[in-house]
Amino acid sequence: MLDIKILRENLDDIRKRLERRGPGSADGLDRLLGPDETRRKALRESEQLKNRRKQLSAEVGKRKQQGQD
């Protein structure tokens, strides 16, 4: 069993090796990596939102400290 990270990093090489086993052997790679890319995109967006929330929270705290409700 290959780690998904290894698949992402060596996709072309793995695809070529699977195709040598027979036509259509590599067809499952796209079905496997599609959801992984979706998950990774969602994680990136989540991290960006967390960072934005952290910035806004700091700004709110700073303004409250200065008396600017």
N, CA and C atoms as a LAMMPS dump frame, in Angstrom:
ITEM: TIMESTEP
0
ITEM: NUMBER OF ATOMS
207
ITEM: BOX BOUNDS ff ff ff
-5.0000000000000000e+02 5.0000000000000000e+02
-5.0000000000000000e+02 5.0000000000000000e+02
-5.0000000000000000e+02 5.0000000000000000e+02
ITEM: ATOMS id mol type element x y z
1 1 1 N 0.846 -1.171 0
2 1 2 C 0 0 0
3 1 3 C 0.892 1.234 0
4 2 1 N 0.6 2.168 -0.892
5 2 2 C 1.378 3.398 -0.993
6 2 3 C 0.726 4.515 -0.186
7 3 1 N 1.557 5.325 0.4
8 3 2 C 1.097 6.507 1.116
9 3 3 C 0.583 7.515 0.087
10 4 1 N -0.492 8.224 0.408
11 4 2 C -1.08 9.19 -0.519
12 4 3 C -0.081 10.287 -0.878
13 5 1 N 0.788 10.646 0.054
14 5 2 C 1.797 11.67 -0.206
15 5 3 C 2.767 11.192 -1.286
16 6 1 N 3.148 9.934 -1.23
17 6 2 C 4.043 9.373 -2.245
18 6 3 C 3.349 9.372 -3.6
19 7 1 N 2.06 9.056 -3.616
20 7 2 C 1.31 9.086 -4.873
21 7 3 C 1.313 10.489 -5.478
22 8 1 N 1.036 11.494 -4.65
23 8 2 C 1.003 12.872 -5.148
24 8 3 C 2.351 13.306 -5.7
25 9 1 N 3.418 12.964 -4.982
26 9 2 C 4.753 13.423 -5.359
27 9 3 C 5.308 12.696 -6.578
28 10 1 N 4.853 11.473 -6.832
29 10 2 C 5.4 10.661 -7.922
30 10 3 C 4.309 10.176 -8.867
31 11 1 N 3.309 10.981 -9.092
32 11 2 C 2.137 10.564 -9.847
33 11 3 C 2.486 10.081 -11.25
34 12 1 N 3.288 10.838 -11.98
35 12 2 C 3.612 10.449 -13.356
36 12 3 C 4.35 9.121 -13.407
37 13 1 N 5.314 8.946 -12.535
38 13 2 C 6.086 7.703 -12.5
39 13 3 C 5.189 6.515 -12.145
40 14 1 N 4.346 6.687 -11.156
41 14 2 C 3.45 5.603 -10.736
42 14 3 C 2.454 5.282 -11.846
43 15 1 N 1.95 6.307 -12.511
44 15 2 C 1.008 6.101 -13.617
45 15 3 C 1.667 5.282 -14.733
46 16 1 N 2.907 5.629 -15.09
47 16 2 C 3.625 4.892 -16.139
48 16 3 C 3.834 3.436 -15.743
49 17 1 N 4.208 3.215 -14.498
50 17 2 C 4.448 1.841 -14.036
51 17 3 C 3.162 1.014 -14.039
52 18 1 N 2.068 1.633 -13.643
53 18 2 C 0.796 0.91 -13.66
54 18 3 C 0.349 0.596 -15.086
55 19 1 N 0.559 1.523 -16.006
56 19 2 C 0.172 1.302 -17.396
57 19 3 C 0.968 0.155 -18.018
58 20 1 N 2.19 -0.059 -17.546
59 20 2 C 2.982 -1.185 -18.048
60 20 3 C 2.352 -2.518 -17.654
61 21 1 N 1.591 -2.514 -16.577
62 21 2 C 0.923 -3.751 -16.143
63 21 3 C -0.248 -4.104 -17.045
64 22 1 N -0.801 -3.101 -17.681
65 22 2 C -1.924 -3.349 -18.583
66 22 3 C -2.723 -2.081 -18.8
67 23 1 N -3.382 -1.982 -19.946
68 23 2 C -4.19 -0.793 -20.237
69 23 3 C -5.28 -0.596 -19.18
70 24 1 N -5.436 0.618 -18.752
71 24 2 C -6.473 0.942 -17.773
72 24 3 C -6.078 0.703 -16.332
73 25 1 N -4.872 0.221 -16.099
74 25 2 C -4.449 -0.073 -14.727
75 25 3 C -4.317 1.181 -13.876
76 26 1 N -4.085 2.317 -14.51
77 26 2 C -3.872 3.561 -13.765
78 26 3 C -5.143 4.4 -13.653
79 27 1 N -6.258 3.88 -14.16
80 27 2 C -7.499 4.665 -14.16
81 27 3 C -7.965 5.051 -12.758
82 28 1 N -7.686 4.245 -11.784
83 28 2 C -8.14 4.514 -10.424
84 28 3 C -7.398 5.632 -9.727
85 29 1 N -6.243 6.031 -10.261
86 29 2 C -5.46 7.087 -9.606
87 29 3 C -6.233 8.396 -9.506
88 30 1 N -6.891 8.779 -10.587
89 30 2 C -7.638 10.038 -10.569
90 30 3 C -8.804 9.976 -9.586
91 31 1 N -9.466 8.815 -9.524
92 31 2 C -10.571 8.662 -8.565
93 31 3 C -10.058 8.718 -7.133
94 32 1 N -8.838 8.282 -6.935
95 32 2 C -8.246 8.292 -5.601
96 32 3 C -7.768 9.688 -5.215
97 33 1 N -7.137 10.371 -6.151
98 33 2 C -6.541 11.666 -5.836
99 33 3 C -7.542 12.819 -5.871
100 34 1 N -8.665 12.656 -6.541
101 34 2 C -9.679 13.713 -6.592
102 34 3 C -10.174 14.114 -5.208
103 35 1 N -10.677 13.168 -4.433
104 35 2 C -11.134 13.51 -3.074
105 35 3 C -10.003 14.02 -2.179
106 36 1 N -8.797 13.518 -2.391
107 36 2 C -7.659 13.992 -1.6
108 36 3 C -7.401 15.466 -1.883
109 37 1 N -7.472 15.861 -3.148
110 37 2 C -7.258 17.268 -3.5
111 37 3 C -8.368 18.138 -2.915
112 38 1 N -9.594 17.646 -2.953
113 38 2 C -10.717 18.38 -2.367
114 38 3 C -10.502 18.58 -0.87
115 39 1 N -10.059 17.526 -0.197
116 39 2 C -9.792 17.607 1.245
117 39 3 C -8.673 18.594 1.541
118 40 1 N -7.618 18.541 0.75
119 40 2 C -6.489 19.45 0.964
120 40 3 C -6.892 20.9 0.736
121 41 1 N -7.725 21.135 -0.266
122 41 2 C -8.207 22.49 -0.538
123 41 3 C -9.045 22.998 0.636
124 42 1 N -9.913 22.139 1.16
125 42 2 C -10.745 22.519 2.309
126 42 3 C -9.88 22.825 3.53
127 43 1 N -8.82 22.052 3.733
128 43 2 C -7.916 22.311 4.858
129 43 3 C -7.204 23.651 4.705
130 44 1 N -6.764 23.964 3.473
131 44 2 C -6.11 25.259 3.235
132 44 3 C -7.062 26.412 3.521
133 45 1 N -8.299 26.289 3.039
134 45 2 C -9.293 27.337 3.279
135 45 3 C -9.592 27.477 4.768
136 46 1 N -9.674 26.36 5.458
137 46 2 C -9.92 26.374 6.896
138 46 3 C -8.793 27.092 7.635
139 47 1 N -7.565 26.806 7.265
140 47 2 C -6.417 27.465 7.896
141 47 3 C -6.423 28.967 7.625
142 48 1 N -6.781 29.358 6.409
143 48 2 C -6.856 30.781 6.082
144 48 3 C -7.925 31.471 6.933
145 49 1 N -9.068 30.813 7.09
146 49 2 C -10.138 31.389 7.908
147 49 3 C -9.733 31.483 9.378
148 50 1 N -9.036 30.481 9.879
149 50 2 C -8.557 30.524 11.267
150 50 3 C -7.584 31.682 11.463
151 51 1 N -6.69 31.877 10.495
152 51 2 C -5.739 32.987 10.584
153 51 3 C -6.456 34.329 10.55
154 52 1 N -7.477 34.433 9.701
155 52 2 C -8.243 35.68 9.607
156 52 3 C -8.973 35.939 10.925
157 53 1 N -9.576 34.897 11.508
158 53 2 C -10.265 35.04 12.79
159 53 3 C -9.289 35.49 13.874
160 54 1 N -8.1 34.933 13.864
161 54 2 C -7.083 35.302 14.848
162 54 3 C -6.704 36.778 14.703
163 55 1 N -6.544 37.232 13.458
164 55 2 C -6.215 38.639 13.215
165 55 3 C -7.335 39.552 13.703
166 56 1 N -8.568 39.183 13.378
167 56 2 C -9.704 40.01 13.789
168 56 3 C -9.866 40.027 15.305
169 57 1 N -9.642 38.896 15.942
170 57 2 C -9.731 38.839 17.407
171 57 3 C -8.685 39.74 18.046
172 58 1 N -7.491 39.74 17.481
173 58 2 C -6.433 40.601 17.998
174 58 3 C -6.808 42.066 17.809
175 59 1 N -7.404 42.387 16.678
176 59 2 C -7.82 43.765 16.404
177 59 3 C -8.922 44.197 17.369
178 60 1 N -9.88 43.319 17.622
179 60 2 C -10.957 43.629 18.57
180 60 3 C -10.374 43.865 19.957
181 61 1 N -9.475 43.002 20.393
182 61 2 C -8.843 43.163 21.701
183 61 3 C -8.074 44.462 21.803
184 62 1 N -7.39 44.805 20.738
185 62 2 C -6.605 46.042 20.707
186 62 3 C -7.526 47.262 20.815
187 63 1 N -8.626 47.244 20.084
188 63 2 C -9.557 48.374 20.112
189 63 3 C -10.271 48.482 21.46
190 64 1 N -10.614 47.346 22.049
191 64 2 C -11.256 47.381 23.368
192 64 3 C -10.306 47.96 24.401
193 65 1 N -9.052 47.599 24.276
194 65 2 C -8.047 48.097 25.212
195 65 3 C -7.9 49.615 25.071
196 66 1 N -8.087 50.11 23.857
197 66 2 C -7.982 51.547 23.613
198 66 3 C -9.299 52.269 23.901
199 67 1 N -10.325 51.505 24.241
200 67 2 C -11.611 52.11 24.564
201 67 3 C -12.483 52.374 23.359
202 68 1 N -12.188 51.758 22.245
203 68 2 C -12.987 51.924 21.03
204 68 3 C -13.894 50.716 20.857
205 69 1 N -15.047 50.74 21.466
206 69 2 C -15.977 49.604 21.351
207 69 3 C -16.365 49.505 19.939
